[in-house]
Amino acid sequence: MPHRPLRLALLLAFVASAPSPVASGSTAPRPNVLFILADDLGWGDVGYHGSRALTPTIDRLASEGLELRQHYVTPQCTPTRVALMTGRYPSRFDALVATNAPAFPADTLTLARAFEKAGYQTFLSGKWHLGFDPGHRPWEMGFDHSYGSLSGATHPWQHTYRKGELERTWHRDGERLDEPGWSATELVTREAERFVRLPHDRPWFLYVAHFAVHTPVDAPGRYKRLYPARLADDPEIDDDMRRYLAFTSQLDDGVARLVDALAETGQLDDTLIVFTSDNGALGFWPEGGQGEAYGEPLITSKWAGSSGGLRGRKATTYEGGIRTPAWVYWKGRLEGRRVDHPIHMVDWFPTLTRLAGYTPSGDEKWDGRDVWPLLEGKAPNGPRTFYWKYGGGMGALREGDLKLVVMGDTDWARTMMPGADRSDQLFDLALDPRETTNLAAQRPETVVRLRALMSEMALGDEVGRIFKEGDESYWTP
């Protein structure tokens, strides 16, 4: 059905319905699950965190649902997707950075496979980035249907990746497609909306993995016209900001269309929606050049998003790299409030599959925890400990409110955090959420203890990569 005019969509998005009470009882019915994952959307890139971006639907659903104030992911896209799809830290598979290699063994129990076992329909629209080899593609990993690109990024208009075997992987259910001229965000939204509007005789899991707002950054002109004629004094940065803010508004409009489709088909009350991002914003790169490798015309950006006052950015283990905007919305089940207890991407596998009625066949070795009781408003079951192992020797560990940041002293680490002190850093996030005061010198015994705990948690990691870069027999459509 035709998409309604943009300005009307943005206007209606501001109209809020009355807050929904939490339903009585602790046993929830089996919901549809809509999981929306943005790409490189930073903490400061949504309206409810003070961004200049117009994101009325995202803001409204964060307000009416559960705003997750401490939702953690990993510093880059592939590792976060591993965490979501397996419920395990990506270091368990040595999937530490963005990669085009298969990220975990072909027989791994994925989130999609668990939903299938529970009798759900499963559908992916958007970005995969977990492997191209036969046996590792989404339609072979538990998705009944899939659409989008297998690569880590795509040109917004040509839907191409870097030149080579992976340049063109835009597909529907494994069949190559060419749809140039259409915005990738529009296509991903349109395909997901089409799925929502189909008749369904059983519950479904829809994973919408957007390419927005990853470089190359661009959006249709109607979104750019939402913003003032001048955003920055530097004309080049002004254009970068306008494209990025427009890209973000287009992402928000896509969320609005899916919510409208749910409401118009009578499925909104029966659908749990999760929204988050795969890592922090790319931020400001004075050297520029971001995005030039993904097709013609070249689209580069020096400015690509904001950490909103949090320290660090994408590809760092500071809060700005691993804490993302996130919310959960389920009309009639979850009331509007903030959840301040830490949650990690690995938690969604055990949480969502329990709601779906999936019964584990054994020890799934999940690092995640079923956080449904927390989402329903029950007291947290003690403090959490989270562990990050990232490329170049970088990493982090959070125990309660204490966070150890391991800087690494490699070429990769120095590139990601130029000029930084390479020694370990300790922060108390309860008192210092922006990580401005390093307590390592005052509390060396705590650094030693958390370092030992990090080593203990690393014992569950694989000894080496199951798949090596360069060994792939990439799918060539």
N, C-alpha and C positions, 0 to 999 in steps of 0.2 A: 504494500500500500504506500502511497506517496508520503514523503516526509513533510511534516508541517513546516511552515516558515520558521526560520531560526529565531527571529526576535520574539515571536509568540512562544516558542519553546522556552527561551530564557525567561520570559515574563512568567509563564505558568510554573516554572521551576521554583519560583520564589513563594508560591502559594503553599503553605504548609497545612497539612491535616492535623487533627487533634492527636496528642501523644497516645500511643497504644499501650495498654496495661500489659504486664507480664501475665501470661495465662497461668491458671492454677495447676498445681501438680508438677512433678519433675520429669515426667516422661513425655517427650515431644513426639509428634507424628513424624513420619518420614517425609522430609521436605524435598522439593526440588532445590538444587544448589547452583547458584550463579556465582562463580568466582572470577572477579575482574582484576587483572594484574596490569598496572601501568608499567612503563619502562623508563627508568631514570627520573621519575617524578620525585623531587626532593621535598623535605619537610616544609620548606617555605614556598611551595608551588601550588598551594590550594588556598582558596579564599578564607577558610576558617582558621588558617594560620597566618593571616595577614598579607597574603600575596596580592599583587595587582591583577592576577589572573581572575577572570570571571568564571567561577565554578559553582553556580547556584544549586545545581542538583547534587553534586558531591557534598556541598556544605549542608544542604537540607537533610540528606540522608545520614550524615555524621551526627547532626543534631537530634534527629528523631530516633536514630538507632543507638548503637553503642560506639562511642568514639574511643578507639584504642590509643591511649596516650604513650604507651611504651611497646610498640610493635616492632620486633626486630627481624631483619633479613640478613643477607650477606653483602659484601661489598660489590659484587658483580652479578650479572644476569644468570649465567649457567648455574653457578652454585645455588642461588636462590631457587631456581626451578627444580634442581635436584632435591633440595630440602622439602619443597612442596610435594613433589611426586613420590618421594620415598619415606617421608617422616623422619629422615635421618640427616645428620650433619653431612654436608657434601665431602668433608675430609674422609668420611668412611669409605669413599670411592676414589679418593685423591682427586676429586673434581674441584680444584681450588680456585680457578679463574675461568673467564669466558673461554670456551673452546668449541670447535666444530667436530671434535671427536665424540664418539659415544660416551656418555657420562656415567653410565652404570651398566652392569651385565644385562643381557637381553631377557633373562628370566626373572628379573627383579619384580617384586610385587609393587606395581605403581598405584597411585591413587585412582587412576581410571580403571585399572583392573579390579581393585577392591570394590568400586562402585558397580562394575559389571557383575561381580559375584553376588552383590546385594540386589540384583535385578534392575539396575538403573540403565537408562540410555545415557550414552556418553558422547560428548561433542567438544572439539577444540576449534576455536576460531582465532587465528592470529599466529603468534610466534611460538616456535617449538624450541630450537637451540639446545637439544639434548642428544643429538646424534643423527647421522645421515645414512649409516650403513644399513643394509637389509637386516631386519629384525629389531632395529632401534628407532624406527620412524613411528609417528604417533598412531597411525592406523594399525600398527603391529604391537603397540604398547598399551592397548586397552581402550582406545577411542573408536567407537562405532563409525564416527565420521570426523573428518578433519579438513580444515581449510586454512590457507595462509601460506607462510614461508617457513622453510626448515632452517633458515639461516639466522644469524644473530642480530642482523639489522636489515633494513631494506630502504631503498630510495622511495620517498613518499609518492612519487608519480609513476615511476617505471617498475617498482617492486623488485629491483635487482640488488644483488649483493656485490662484493668485490669480484673483479674479473677472475675467471677460472671456472672450475667444475661446478662451483656452488653459486654461480652468478644468477641463475634462474631456477628457483625451486618453488615458485608460487604454484599452488596446486589445490585441487579438491579431491579428497579421497585417493591421493596418489597419482592422479592424472594432472599433468602439467597444464597450466593456464597462462594466458597473456591477457591482462586487462589494463593496459597502459592508459593514462589520462585520468583515471579515477584515483582519488586519494586512498592510500592504504587504510587509513583510519575509517573512512567511509565504508570501504569494502568489508573490513573486519566486523564493523557494527552491523552492516546490512545482512551479512551471512548469519550472525548470531541472532538478529531480530527475526530472520526467516525461520530459524530453528524454533524460537520461542512460539511463533504463531502457528506452527504445525500442530495437528491433533496429536495428543499424547495419551497412551493408555497405561503408562507407568511413569514413575518419577524419573527425573533426569538430572544429570550433572553437566553443566555448561561452563567450560573454561574459556574465558575471553582474555587472551594474552595480547594486549595492544603493543604496537611498535612505538606509539606516541608515549613519551616525548623524546625518545632517543634520536640522536643525530642520524641522518640529515633532517633538519628541522624546517618544516613548511606546512602550510594549511591553506585551504581555499580562501579567496579574498573576502568573502562575507564574514569570516571570523576575524580577519585583520581589521576590518572596518569597525569592529566593536571598541577599538582602542583609540586614544587621543592621537592627534597628528604628530606629536613629539613626545617620546618617552625618555630619551637620553640626549645629552649634548653632542656626543659623538655620533655622526650619522650612521656609521657602520654598526655600532652597538645598538643604536636605536632600531635599525632594521632587524638585528638579531633578536632583540627583546620582543618586538612586535610579532615576529614569526613564532617565537616560543610561546608567548601568551596566547596567541591565536590557536596554536597547536593544542594547548592545554584546554582552551574553551571547546575546541572540537571534540576532545576526549570527554569532557563533561557532557556535551550534547549527546554523545554516543551512549553514555550511562542513562541519560534522560529517555532516550528512545527505547532502551531495553526495559526500563521501569514502566513506561507507557504501554509497551507491548504486553508485559505481564498483567497490568491492570485491565487492559482492554480484552484480554483472553480469560480473565477470571482466575489467574494463577498467582497474583501478587501475595495473597494471604498464605499461600502454600510454598513460598519460595524464600529461602535464606540467601541473602546476598552478602558477599565479602568483597571489600575493595581494599587494595593496597598497591605498593610499588615494589619492584624487585631490588632496588638499591637507591642510594641517595642521588642527588642531582650531580651532573657533570660540572656545573658551576662556570666560573670565568676562566678562560684560557687565553691569556694575552697573545700567545703565539698563534692562535687561530688554527685554521685548517681542519677542524673537526667535521667529518662528513664527506670529504672530497672523494673518498674511495668507492662510493656506492652507486655510481651511475651518472648519467647526464640528464639535465644540466647539473654542473657542480653546485652543491649547496653547502656552504661552510658557515660556521658560527664560532665566534669568540665567547659569546655569553649564552649559557644553556642551563638556566635554572638556579635555584637558591636552596641553601641548607637552612634558611630561616633562623639564623643565629646559632645553630648547632655547629660544633667544630667539625672540620673535615668535609669531605665530599665523596662521591663515588670512588671506589678503589682505595678507600682507607677504612680502618676499623674504628675510627672515631664515630661519635653518634651521628654526625652528618652523613656518613657513608652507610650506616646500617640501621638507623631508626627512620621509619617512613610513615607518612600519613596512612591511616587505616581505620576502617569502621566495619561494623556488622549491622545489617538491617534485616529484620523479620517482622513484618507488620502483624500486630496482635500478640507477638510472643516476647519481644525484647523492647523495653522502654528506653526513652531517650536519657542517657546518662553517660558519664565518662568511666572508663575502666583504666585505672592507673597501675595495675599490676602488670609486670612484664609478660609478654607473650612472644613466642618465636614462630617463624614460618613452619618449623617442624611440627608444631602443635596441631596444624590444621588436618593432617592425615588422620590421627586417632580421633580427633573431635568430630569431623564431618562424617567419617565412616561409621562411627558409633550411632550417630543420628540416622544414618542410612540403613542400619540394621546389619552391618557387616560383622561377622564373627571371625576373629583371627584364628587361623588354623594352628598356630604355634607361637613361638617367640618371634615376633616381627622385628625385634631389635630396634624399635623406635627410640629415637632420642626425644621425641615429642611427648606431650602429655595431653590427655583429654581435658580441655579447658571449658567444656560446656557448663559445669557447675559454676565456675567463675563468671561466665557470661550471663548466667541466670541470676547472679547477684549474691552467690554464696561466698563466704570468706575464703581467701586463698589458702591452699594447703601448704603453708610454709614458704620460705623464700626459694627462689629459683637460682640455678647455676647454669649459665649458658657459655658455650665455647665456640670460638671462631678460629679456624686455621686458614690463612689466606696466602696467596703467592708471595714469593720473594722473602719468605721468613717472617712476614707480618702475621699478626694474630691478636686475639683479645679473649679475655675471660671475665664474665660478670658473676659475682657471688653476692647475692643480696643487692645492696647498693654500691658495693665496691667493684671497681672495674680496672683490670690490668690491661694495658695496651702494649703489645710487643711490636717494636718498630721495624725490626729487620735491618740488616746492613748489606743489602745487595743492590745491584743496578736497578732492578725493578722497584724496590722500596724507595730508593733515592729519587727515581723518576716520579713516583706517585706522591711522595712527600719531600720535595726538594728543600734542603736546608734544615730539616728537622733534626732534633736531638735523637740519636739512634738508640739511646738507652731506654729501658723499660719505664713506663709511666703508670702512675696509680692515681685514680680519681674516686671521689665519693659523689656518686650521681645524685643522692638525695640533697646534698648541699650545693653541688656544683654540676648541674646537668649539662652545662656548656663546656665542661672539661677545661677550665682555665687555670686550675691550680694543681700542679703535679705534687702528690704527697709522697713520692717514692723515697726521697731523702729523709723525710721525717719518720717513715714507717717501713724501713728496709725489711723487717721480719715478715711483714704482710706481703711484700713483693716476693720474698722467697717462698712463702706458703702458697700463694696463688700460682707461682711458677710451677711448683710441685703438683698442684691440683690440675693445672693445664696439661702437664706431662701424663698424669694419671688418666685424664679424659682422652688423651691422644692414643692410649693403648687400644682403643676400639677402631683406630684408623687402619686402612689397608696398608700393607707393606709397600706396595708400589701401584702404579696405574695399571688398570686392567687393559686399557687401550692407550696407545701412544700416538701423539700428533705425528702425522706423516704416514701412519700405517693404515689409514682408512681407505676402504674401497667405496668412495662416495657414490650415493645414488645420483645418476645422471639421467634425468627424464628424457 
